[in-house]
């Protein structure tokens, strides 16, 4: 994919260079007070292209910065409003526990009846 991208950009640069070489004529631009500027056509086209691109690029980056700051502010607000997790309460003991049945115990030697 990188190769195709590089090939595309080299093709575009080649076309621009071929256009610049074949159209290298001076163009007269009449300015105020009878001033005349001789500018080469490729340079003039580059100036016109940048004159249209730069304002739109500045607007795009400004909107992008504004949206990122707005999203960051909204994320901070959500974090502030999110409830803090509380630990679950300990289980309550049974108020009336049923007595556990006692296990039968073997008689101890002191409790055995005496022989006649």
PALO-426555 format. One record per atom (N, C-alpha, C): residue number from 1; residue in three letters; chain; z, x, y. Coordinates in steps of 0.02 Angstrom, whole numbers, plus 50000, padded with zeros to 5 digits. Atoms other than C-alpha are relative to their C-alpha. Example, Ala and Ser with C-alpha at 12.3 -4.5 7.8 and 13.67 -1.06 7.14 Angstrom:
REM residues 2
{nr 1, rest ALA, kette A, pz 50000, px 50045, py 49941}
{nr 1, rest ALA, kette A, pz 50390, px 50615, py 49775}
{nr 1, rest ALA, kette A, pz 50000, px 50045, py 50060}
{nr 2, rest SER, kette A, pz 49997, px 49958, py 49941}
{nr 2, rest SER, kette A, pz 50357, px 50684, py 49947}
{nr 2, rest SER, kette A, pz 50037, px 49961, py 50055}
REM end
This chain:
REM residues 116
{nr 1, rest UNK, kette A, pz 50000, px 50041, py 49941}
{nr 1, rest UNK, kette A, pz 50000, px 50000, py 50000}
{nr 1, rest UNK, kette A, pz 50000, px 50043, py 50063}
{nr 2, rest UNK, kette A, pz 50000, px 49954, py 49943}
{nr 2, rest UNK, kette A, pz 50038, px 50144, py 50119}
{nr 2, rest UNK, kette A, pz 49930, px 50028, py 50012}
{nr 3, rest UNK, kette A, pz 50067, px 49973, py 49993}
{nr 3, rest UNK, kette A, pz 49865, px 50213, py 50085}
{nr 3, rest UNK, kette A, pz 49954, px 49950, py 50036}
{nr 4, rest UNK, kette A, pz 50042, px 50051, py 49968}
{nr 4, rest UNK, kette A, pz 49782, px 50049, py 50135}
{nr 4, rest UNK, kette A, pz 50019, px 49991, py 50073}
{nr 5, rest UNK, kette A, pz 49979, px 50006, py 49931}
{nr 5, rest UNK, kette A, pz 49886, px 50038, py 50292}
{nr 5, rest UNK, kette A, pz 49974, px 50059, py 50041}
{nr 6, rest UNK, kette A, pz 50026, px 49941, py 49965}
{nr 6, rest UNK, kette A, pz 49840, px 50216, py 50342}
{nr 6, rest UNK, kette A, pz 49925, px 49997, py 50008}
{nr 7, rest UNK, kette A, pz 50073, px 50007, py 49996}
{nr 7, rest UNK, kette A, pz 49657, px 50183, py 50302}
{nr 7, rest UNK, kette A, pz 49980, px 49949, py 50054}
{nr 8, rest UNK, kette A, pz 50013, px 50050, py 49948}
{nr 8, rest UNK, kette A, pz 49660, px 50028, py 50412}
{nr 8, rest UNK, kette A, pz 50008, px 50029, py 50070}
{nr 9, rest UNK, kette A, pz 49988, px 49972, py 49934}
{nr 9, rest UNK, kette A, pz 49734, px 50122, py 50560}
{nr 9, rest UNK, kette A, pz 49948, px 50055, py 50016}
{nr 10, rest UNK, kette A, pz 50052, px 49949, py 49988}
{nr 10, rest UNK, kette A, pz 49610, px 50267, py 50540}
{nr 10, rest UNK, kette A, pz 49933, px 49966, py 50016}
{nr 11, rest UNK, kette A, pz 50061, px 50037, py 49986}
{nr 11, rest UNK, kette A, pz 49468, px 50140, py 50538}
{nr 11, rest UNK, kette A, pz 50001, px 49972, py 50072}
{nr 12, rest UNK, kette A, pz 49994, px 50027, py 49932}
{nr 12, rest UNK, kette A, pz 49531, px 50057, py 50698}
{nr 12, rest UNK, kette A, pz 49994, px 50057, py 50051}
{nr 13, rest UNK, kette A, pz 50005, px 49943, py 49954}
{nr 13, rest UNK, kette A, pz 49554, px 50227, py 50783}
{nr 13, rest UNK, kette A, pz 49929, px 50027, py 50004}
{nr 14, rest UNK, kette A, pz 50070, px 49977, py 50001}
{nr 14, rest UNK, kette A, pz 49378, px 50278, py 50730}
{nr 14, rest UNK, kette A, pz 49955, px 49954, py 50041}
{nr 15, rest UNK, kette A, pz 50039, px 50047, py 49961}
{nr 15, rest UNK, kette A, pz 49305, px 50119, py 50804}
{nr 15, rest UNK, kette A, pz 50014, px 50006, py 50075}
{nr 16, rest UNK, kette A, pz 49982, px 49992, py 49929}
{nr 16, rest UNK, kette A, pz 49399, px 50143, py 50968}
{nr 16, rest UNK, kette A, pz 49969, px 50065, py 50027}
{nr 17, rest UNK, kette A, pz 50030, px 49936, py 49978}
{nr 17, rest UNK, kette A, pz 49341, px 50325, py 50978}
{nr 17, rest UNK, kette A, pz 49925, px 49993, py 50007}
{nr 18, rest UNK, kette A, pz 50073, px 50009, py 49996}
{nr 18, rest UNK, kette A, pz 49160, px 50276, py 50942}
{nr 18, rest UNK, kette A, pz 49982, px 49957, py 50061}
{nr 19, rest UNK, kette A, pz 50011, px 50041, py 49941}
{nr 19, rest UNK, kette A, pz 49170, px 50141, py 51077}
{nr 19, rest UNK, kette A, pz 50008, px 50041, py 50063}
{nr 20, rest UNK, kette A, pz 49987, px 49960, py 49940}
{nr 20, rest UNK, kette A, pz 49244, px 50263, py 51202}
{nr 20, rest UNK, kette A, pz 49944, px 50051, py 50012}
{nr 21, rest UNK, kette A, pz 50053, px 49950, py 49992}
{nr 21, rest UNK, kette A, pz 49110, px 50395, py 51170}
{nr 21, rest UNK, kette A, pz 49935, px 49968, py 50022}
{nr 22, rest UNK, kette A, pz 50065, px 50031, py 49983}
{nr 22, rest UNK, kette A, pz 48962, px 50275, py 51180}
{nr 22, rest UNK, kette A, pz 50002, px 49965, py 50068}
{nr 23, rest UNK, kette A, pz 49995, px 50036, py 49936}
{nr 23, rest UNK, kette A, pz 49027, px 50186, py 51338}
{nr 23, rest UNK, kette A, pz 50034, px 50041, py 50053}
{nr 24, rest UNK, kette A, pz 49966, px 49956, py 49952}
{nr 24, rest UNK, kette A, pz 49086, px 50334, py 51441}
{nr 24, rest UNK, kette A, pz 49959, px 50000, py 50065}
{nr 25, rest UNK, kette A, pz 50034, px 50006, py 49936}
{nr 25, rest UNK, kette A, pz 49010, px 50273, py 51606}
{nr 25, rest UNK, kette A, pz 50052, px 49991, py 50055}
{nr 26, rest UNK, kette A, pz 49955, px 50017, py 49944}
{nr 26, rest UNK, kette A, pz 49095, px 50273, py 51774}
{nr 26, rest UNK, kette A, pz 49986, px 49930, py 50025}
{nr 27, rest UNK, kette A, pz 50005, px 50068, py 49975}
{nr 27, rest UNK, kette A, pz 49129, px 50099, py 51838}
{nr 27, rest UNK, kette A, pz 50030, px 50000, py 50070}
{nr 28, rest UNK, kette A, pz 49974, px 50003, py 49932}
{nr 28, rest UNK, kette A, pz 49150, px 50066, py 52025}
{nr 28, rest UNK, kette A, pz 50045, px 49940, py 50008}
{nr 29, rest UNK, kette A, pz 49953, px 50054, py 49985}
{nr 29, rest UNK, kette A, pz 49301, px 49965, py 52074}
{nr 29, rest UNK, kette A, pz 50010, px 50001, py 50076}
{nr 30, rest UNK, kette A, pz 49994, px 50004, py 49928}
{nr 30, rest UNK, kette A, pz 49299, px 49907, py 52255}
{nr 30, rest UNK, kette A, pz 50071, px 49977, py 50017}
{nr 31, rest UNK, kette A, pz 49931, px 50013, py 49980}
{nr 31, rest UNK, kette A, pz 49475, px 49913, py 52327}
{nr 31, rest UNK, kette A, pz 50000, px 49976, py 50073}
{nr 32, rest UNK, kette A, pz 49993, px 50021, py 49931}
{nr 32, rest UNK, kette A, pz 49539, px 49860, py 52498}
{nr 32, rest UNK, kette A, pz 49976, px 50054, py 50049}
{nr 33, rest UNK, kette A, pz 50021, px 49956, py 49944}
{nr 33, rest UNK, kette A, pz 49477, px 49938, py 52661}
{nr 33, rest UNK, kette A, pz 49940, px 50043, py 49982}
{nr 34, rest UNK, kette A, pz 50060, px 49962, py 50016}
{nr 34, rest UNK, kette A, pz 49313, px 49995, py 52587}
{nr 34, rest UNK, kette A, pz 50011, px 50057, py 49951}
{nr 35, rest UNK, kette A, pz 49988, px 49948, py 50050}
{nr 35, rest UNK, kette A, pz 49395, px 50109, py 52456}
{nr 35, rest UNK, kette A, pz 49964, px 49982, py 49936}
{nr 36, rest UNK, kette A, pz 50034, px 50010, py 50063}
{nr 36, rest UNK, kette A, pz 49296, px 50130, py 52297}
{nr 36, rest UNK, kette A, pz 50029, px 50049, py 49950}
{nr 37, rest UNK, kette A, pz 49972, px 49957, py 50053}
{nr 37, rest UNK, kette A, pz 49374, px 50197, py 52135}
{nr 37, rest UNK, kette A, pz 49949, px 50004, py 49944}
{nr 38, rest UNK, kette A, pz 50043, px 49990, py 50058}
{nr 38, rest UNK, kette A, pz 49264, px 50271, py 51999}
{nr 38, rest UNK, kette A, pz 50045, px 50012, py 49940}
{nr 39, rest UNK, kette A, pz 49958, px 49996, py 50059}
{nr 39, rest UNK, kette A, pz 49348, px 50241, py 51833}
{nr 39, rest UNK, kette A, pz 49955, px 49995, py 49939}
{nr 40, rest UNK, kette A, pz 50039, px 50005, py 50062}
{nr 40, rest UNK, kette A, pz 49277, px 50270, py 51659}
{nr 40, rest UNK, kette A, pz 50017, px 49934, py 49965}
{nr 41, rest UNK, kette A, pz 49993, px 50065, py 50031}
{nr 41, rest UNK, kette A, pz 49251, px 50109, py 51563}
{nr 41, rest UNK, kette A, pz 50055, px 49997, py 49946}
{nr 42, rest UNK, kette A, pz 49946, px 50004, py 50051}
{nr 42, rest UNK, kette A, pz 49365, px 50150, py 51412}
{nr 42, rest UNK, kette A, pz 50069, px 50003, py 50032}
{nr 43, rest UNK, kette A, pz 49935, px 49996, py 49966}
{nr 43, rest UNK, kette A, pz 49507, px 50197, py 51530}
{nr 43, rest UNK, kette A, pz 50016, px 49933, py 50034}
{nr 44, rest UNK, kette A, pz 49990, px 50064, py 49967}
{nr 44, rest UNK, kette A, pz 49483, px 50035, py 51627}
{nr 44, rest UNK, kette A, pz 50019, px 49946, py 49949}
{nr 45, rest UNK, kette A, pz 49984, px 50048, py 50053}
{nr 45, rest UNK, kette A, pz 49485, px 49933, py 51466}
{nr 45, rest UNK, kette A, pz 50071, px 50011, py 49973}
{nr 46, rest UNK, kette A, pz 49932, px 49985, py 50022}
{nr 46, rest UNK, kette A, pz 49644, px 50022, py 51411}
{nr 46, rest UNK, kette A, pz 50051, px 49975, py 50051}
{nr 47, rest UNK, kette A, pz 49955, px 50024, py 49948}
{nr 47, rest UNK, kette A, pz 49727, px 49981, py 51578}
{nr 47, rest UNK, kette A, pz 50005, px 49923, py 49998}
{nr 48, rest UNK, kette A, pz 50000, px 50073, py 50004}
{nr 48, rest UNK, kette A, pz 49676, px 49798, py 51564}
{nr 48, rest UNK, kette A, pz 50038, px 49976, py 49938}
{nr 49, rest UNK, kette A, pz 49965, px 50018, py 50062}
{nr 49, rest UNK, kette A, pz 49739, px 49789, py 51383}
{nr 49, rest UNK, kette A, pz 50076, px 50009, py 50009}
{nr 50, rest UNK, kette A, pz 49928, px 49988, py 49989}
{nr 50, rest UNK, kette A, pz 49907, px 49867, py 51430}
{nr 50, rest UNK, kette A, pz 50029, px 49952, py 50052}
{nr 51, rest UNK, kette A, pz 49977, px 50047, py 49950}
{nr 51, rest UNK, kette A, pz 49919, px 49755, py 51583}
{nr 51, rest UNK, kette A, pz 50014, px 49931, py 49971}
{nr 52, rest UNK, kette A, pz 49987, px 50064, py 50033}
{nr 52, rest UNK, kette A, pz 49911, px 49603, py 51468}
{nr 52, rest UNK, kette A, pz 50053, px 50006, py 49947}
{nr 53, rest UNK, kette A, pz 49954, px 49992, py 50056}
{nr 53, rest UNK, kette A, pz 50016, px 49675, py 51327}
{nr 53, rest UNK, kette A, pz 50072, px 50011, py 50023}
{nr 54, rest UNK, kette A, pz 49933, px 49980, py 49981}
{nr 54, rest UNK, kette A, pz 50165, px 49748, py 51418}
{nr 54, rest UNK, kette A, pz 50045, px 49942, py 50023}
{nr 55, rest UNK, kette A, pz 49955, px 50056, py 49982}
{nr 55, rest UNK, kette A, pz 50231, px 49589, py 51503}
{nr 55, rest UNK, kette A, pz 50020, px 49957, py 49941}
{nr 56, rest UNK, kette A, pz 49984, px 50040, py 50060}
{nr 56, rest UNK, kette A, pz 50220, px 49492, py 51340}
{nr 56, rest UNK, kette A, pz 50048, px 50037, py 49955}
{nr 57, rest UNK, kette A, pz 49955, px 49960, py 50041}
{nr 57, rest UNK, kette A, pz 50305, px 49635, py 51248}
{nr 57, rest UNK, kette A, pz 50070, px 50000, py 50028}
{nr 58, rest UNK, kette A, pz 49934, px 50001, py 49968}
{nr 58, rest UNK, kette A, pz 50447, px 49639, py 51374}
{nr 58, rest UNK, kette A, pz 50033, px 49931, py 49989}
{nr 59, rest UNK, kette A, pz 49973, px 50067, py 50012}
{nr 59, rest UNK, kette A, pz 50469, px 49450, py 51359}
{nr 59, rest UNK, kette A, pz 50022, px 49992, py 49928}
{nr 60, rest UNK, kette A, pz 49982, px 50004, py 50071}
{nr 60, rest UNK, kette A, pz 50470, px 49463, py 51169}
{nr 60, rest UNK, kette A, pz 50065, px 50036, py 49985}
{nr 61, rest UNK, kette A, pz 49939, px 49961, py 50013}
{nr 61, rest UNK, kette A, pz 50602, px 49599, py 51166}
{nr 61, rest UNK, kette A, pz 50061, px 49969, py 50034}
{nr 62, rest UNK, kette A, pz 49945, px 50033, py 49965}
{nr 62, rest UNK, kette A, pz 50708, px 49506, py 51294}
{nr 62, rest UNK, kette A, pz 50024, px 49939, py 49960}
{nr 63, rest UNK, kette A, pz 49981, px 50059, py 50040}
{nr 63, rest UNK, kette A, pz 50704, px 49346, py 51191}
{nr 63, rest UNK, kette A, pz 50034, px 50020, py 49935}
{nr 64, rest UNK, kette A, pz 49970, px 49976, py 50063}
{nr 64, rest UNK, kette A, pz 50742, px 49443, py 51033}
{nr 64, rest UNK, kette A, pz 50071, px 50023, py 50011}
{nr 65, rest UNK, kette A, pz 49933, px 49976, py 49985}
{nr 65, rest UNK, kette A, pz 50892, px 49528, py 51114}
{nr 65, rest UNK, kette A, pz 50047, px 49941, py 50015}
{nr 66, rest UNK, kette A, pz 49959, px 50058, py 49983}
{nr 66, rest UNK, kette A, pz 50955, px 49362, py 51185}
{nr 66, rest UNK, kette A, pz 50018, px 49961, py 49938}
{nr 67, rest UNK, kette A, pz 49986, px 50037, py 50062}
{nr 67, rest UNK, kette A, pz 50940, px 49275, py 51016}
{nr 67, rest UNK, kette A, pz 50049, px 50037, py 49955}
{nr 68, rest UNK, kette A, pz 49952, px 49962, py 50042}
{nr 68, rest UNK, kette A, pz 51030, px 49416, py 50925}
{nr 68, rest UNK, kette A, pz 50070, px 49996, py 50028}
{nr 69, rest UNK, kette A, pz 49933, px 50005, py 49971}
{nr 69, rest UNK, kette A, pz 51174, px 49412, py 51049}
{nr 69, rest UNK, kette A, pz 50028, px 49930, py 49991}
{nr 70, rest UNK, kette A, pz 49977, px 50069, py 50010}
{nr 70, rest UNK, kette A, pz 51182, px 49222, py 51036}
{nr 70, rest UNK, kette A, pz 50023, px 49990, py 49927}
{nr 71, rest UNK, kette A, pz 49982, px 50007, py 50071}
{nr 71, rest UNK, kette A, pz 51186, px 49231, py 50845}
{nr 71, rest UNK, kette A, pz 50066, px 50037, py 49986}
{nr 72, rest UNK, kette A, pz 49937, px 49962, py 50010}
{nr 72, rest UNK, kette A, pz 51323, px 49365, py 50851}
{nr 72, rest UNK, kette A, pz 50059, px 49961, py 50029}
{nr 73, rest UNK, kette A, pz 49946, px 50039, py 49969}
{nr 73, rest UNK, kette A, pz 51427, px 49256, py 50969}
{nr 73, rest UNK, kette A, pz 50016, px 49940, py 49956}
{nr 74, rest UNK, kette A, pz 49988, px 50058, py 50043}
{nr 74, rest UNK, kette A, pz 51405, px 49104, py 50855}
{nr 74, rest UNK, kette A, pz 50035, px 50021, py 49935}
{nr 75, rest UNK, kette A, pz 49967, px 49976, py 50061}
{nr 75, rest UNK, kette A, pz 51455, px 49206, py 50702}
{nr 75, rest UNK, kette A, pz 50073, px 50017, py 50014}
{nr 76, rest UNK, kette A, pz 49930, px 49986, py 49982}
{nr 76, rest UNK, kette A, pz 51613, px 49266, py 50792}
{nr 76, rest UNK, kette A, pz 50038, px 49935, py 50008}
{nr 77, rest UNK, kette A, pz 49967, px 50064, py 49991}
{nr 77, rest UNK, kette A, pz 51653, px 49086, py 50839}
{nr 77, rest UNK, kette A, pz 50015, px 49968, py 49932}
{nr 78, rest UNK, kette A, pz 49989, px 50028, py 50067}
{nr 78, rest UNK, kette A, pz 51632, px 49029, py 50659}
{nr 78, rest UNK, kette A, pz 50057, px 50036, py 49965}
{nr 79, rest UNK, kette A, pz 49945, px 49963, py 50031}
{nr 79, rest UNK, kette A, pz 51747, px 49169, py 50600}
{nr 79, rest UNK, kette A, pz 50067, px 49981, py 50030}
{nr 80, rest UNK, kette A, pz 49937, px 50020, py 49968}
{nr 80, rest UNK, kette A, pz 51878, px 49118, py 50728}
{nr 80, rest UNK, kette A, pz 50022, px 49930, py 49979}
{nr 81, rest UNK, kette A, pz 49984, px 50069, py 50018}
{nr 81, rest UNK, kette A, pz 51869, px 48934, py 50677}
{nr 81, rest UNK, kette A, pz 50012, px 49991, py 49926}
{nr 82, rest UNK, kette A, pz 49991, px 50007, py 50073}
{nr 82, rest UNK, kette A, pz 51869, px 48965, py 50490}
{nr 82, rest UNK, kette A, pz 50074, px 50003, py 49984}
{nr 83, rest UNK, kette A, pz 49928, px 49999, py 50015}
{nr 83, rest UNK, kette A, pz 52041, px 48921, py 50418}
{nr 83, rest UNK, kette A, pz 50018, px 50061, py 49959}
{nr 84, rest UNK, kette A, pz 49975, px 49942, py 50036}
{nr 84, rest UNK, kette A, pz 52144, px 49065, py 50357}
{nr 84, rest UNK, kette A, pz 50024, px 49977, py 49931}
{nr 85, rest UNK, kette A, pz 49978, px 50022, py 50066}
{nr 85, rest UNK, kette A, pz 52168, px 49052, py 50169}
{nr 85, rest UNK, kette A, pz 50076, px 50010, py 49991}
{nr 86, rest UNK, kette A, pz 49928, px 49996, py 50011}
{nr 86, rest UNK, kette A, pz 52350, px 49014, py 50129}
{nr 86, rest UNK, kette A, pz 50012, px 50007, py 49925}
{nr 87, rest UNK, kette A, pz 49986, px 49994, py 50072}
{nr 87, rest UNK, kette A, pz 52428, px 49064, py 49963}
{nr 87, rest UNK, kette A, pz 50023, px 49932, py 49973}
{nr 88, rest UNK, kette A, pz 49981, px 50064, py 50030}
{nr 88, rest UNK, kette A, pz 52453, px 48918, py 49844}
{nr 88, rest UNK, kette A, pz 50076, px 50000, py 49990}
{nr 89, rest UNK, kette A, pz 49927, px 50003, py 50006}
{nr 89, rest UNK, kette A, pz 52634, px 48857, py 49840}
{nr 89, rest UNK, kette A, pz 50021, px 50009, py 49927}
{nr 90, rest UNK, kette A, pz 49973, px 49990, py 50068}
{nr 90, rest UNK, kette A, pz 52743, px 48902, py 49692}
{nr 90, rest UNK, kette A, pz 50010, px 49931, py 49968}
{nr 91, rest UNK, kette A, pz 49991, px 50065, py 50033}
{nr 91, rest UNK, kette A, pz 52755, px 48764, py 49561}
{nr 91, rest UNK, kette A, pz 50072, px 49976, py 50008}
{nr 92, rest UNK, kette A, pz 49934, px 50030, py 49990}
{nr 92, rest UNK, kette A, pz 52900, px 48646, py 49591}
{nr 92, rest UNK, kette A, pz 50035, px 49992, py 49932}
{nr 93, rest UNK, kette A, pz 49965, px 50011, py 50064}
{nr 93, rest UNK, kette A, pz 53035, px 48644, py 49456}
{nr 93, rest UNK, kette A, pz 50010, px 49926, py 49988}
{nr 94, rest UNK, kette A, pz 49991, px 50070, py 50019}
{nr 94, rest UNK, kette A, pz 53057, px 48482, py 49361}
{nr 94, rest UNK, kette A, pz 50069, px 49978, py 50023}
{nr 95, rest UNK, kette A, pz 49934, px 50021, py 49976}
{nr 95, rest UNK, kette A, pz 53199, px 48383, py 49445}
{nr 95, rest UNK, kette A, pz 50046, px 49976, py 49943}
{nr 96, rest UNK, kette A, pz 49960, px 50026, py 50056}
{nr 96, rest UNK, kette A, pz 53259, px 48303, py 49280}
{nr 96, rest UNK, kette A, pz 49974, px 50027, py 49935}
{nr 97, rest UNK, kette A, pz 50028, px 49974, py 50062}
{nr 97, rest UNK, kette A, pz 53219, px 48419, py 49138}
{nr 97, rest UNK, kette A, pz 50035, px 49969, py 49939}
{nr 98, rest UNK, kette A, pz 49972, px 50027, py 50062}
{nr 98, rest UNK, kette A, pz 53244, px 48346, py 48965}
{nr 98, rest UNK, kette A, pz 50033, px 50058, py 49963}
{nr 99, rest UNK, kette A, pz 49966, px 49945, py 50036}
{nr 99, rest UNK, kette A, pz 53371, px 48446, py 48865}
{nr 99, rest UNK, kette A, pz 49960, px 50019, py 49938}
{nr 100, rest UNK, kette A, pz 50038, px 49975, py 50058}
{nr 100, rest UNK, kette A, pz 53288, px 48554, py 48736}
{nr 100, rest UNK, kette A, pz 50042, px 49989, py 49938}
{nr 101, rest UNK, kette A, pz 49960, px 50009, py 50062}
{nr 101, rest UNK, kette A, pz 53340, px 48515, py 48557}
{nr 101, rest UNK, kette A, pz 50027, px 50068, py 49977}
{nr 102, rest UNK, kette A, pz 49969, px 49938, py 50022}
{nr 102, rest UNK, kette A, pz 53459, px 48642, py 48491}
{nr 102, rest UNK, kette A, pz 49979, px 50015, py 49928}
{nr 103, rest UNK, kette A, pz 50020, px 49980, py 50068}
{nr 103, rest UNK, kette A, pz 53407, px 48740, py 48339}
{nr 103, rest UNK, kette A, pz 50063, px 50005, py 49957}
{nr 104, rest UNK, kette A, pz 49941, px 49995, py 50044}
{nr 104, rest UNK, kette A, pz 53523, px 48728, py 48190}
{nr 104, rest UNK, kette A, pz 50018, px 50073, py 49989}
{nr 105, rest UNK, kette A, pz 49977, px 49931, py 50009}
{nr 105, rest UNK, kette A, pz 53627, px 48883, py 48173}
{nr 105, rest UNK, kette A, pz 50036, px 50005, py 49932}
{nr 106, rest UNK, kette A, pz 49965, px 49989, py 50063}
{nr 106, rest UNK, kette A, pz 53695, px 48957, py 48013}
{nr 106, rest UNK, kette A, pz 50074, px 50009, py 50015}
{nr 107, rest UNK, kette A, pz 49928, px 49992, py 49988}
{nr 107, rest UNK, kette A, pz 53883, px 48948, py 47997}
{nr 107, rest UNK, kette A, pz 50020, px 50074, py 49994}
{nr 108, rest UNK, kette A, pz 49975, px 49931, py 50002}
{nr 108, rest UNK, kette A, pz 53971, px 49110, py 48033}
{nr 108, rest UNK, kette A, pz 50057, px 50004, py 49950}
{nr 109, rest UNK, kette A, pz 49947, px 49995, py 50051}
{nr 109, rest UNK, kette A, pz 54097, px 49178, py 47910}
{nr 109, rest UNK, kette A, pz 50067, px 49975, py 50025}
{nr 110, rest UNK, kette A, pz 49935, px 50023, py 49975}
{nr 110, rest UNK, kette A, pz 54241, px 49131, py 48023}
{nr 110, rest UNK, kette A, pz 50003, px 49923, py 49998}
{nr 111, rest UNK, kette A, pz 50000, px 50073, py 49999}
{nr 111, rest UNK, kette A, pz 54187, px 48949, py 48021}
{nr 111, rest UNK, kette A, pz 49996, px 49970, py 49930}
{nr 112, rest UNK, kette A, pz 50006, px 50028, py 50067}
{nr 112, rest UNK, kette A, pz 54168, px 48932, py 47834}
{nr 112, rest UNK, kette A, pz 50069, px 49976, py 49976}
{nr 113, rest UNK, kette A, pz 49936, px 50024, py 50024}
{nr 113, rest UNK, kette A, pz 54305, px 48829, py 47750}
{nr 113, rest UNK, kette A, pz 50029, px 50048, py 49947}
{nr 114, rest UNK, kette A, pz 49967, px 49954, py 50048}
{nr 114, rest UNK, kette A, pz 54430, px 48926, py 47649}
{nr 114, rest UNK, kette A, pz 49999, px 49970, py 49931}
{nr 115, rest UNK, kette A, pz 50003, px 50023, py 50069}
{nr 115, rest UNK, kette A, pz 54422, px 48915, py 47461}
{nr 115, rest UNK, kette A, pz 50070, px 49982, py 49976}
{nr 116, rest UNK, kette A, pz 49934, px 50019, py 50025}
{nr 116, rest UNK, kette A, pz 54571, px 48825, py 47367}
{nr 116, rest UNK, kette A, pz 50028, px 50047, py 49951}
REM end
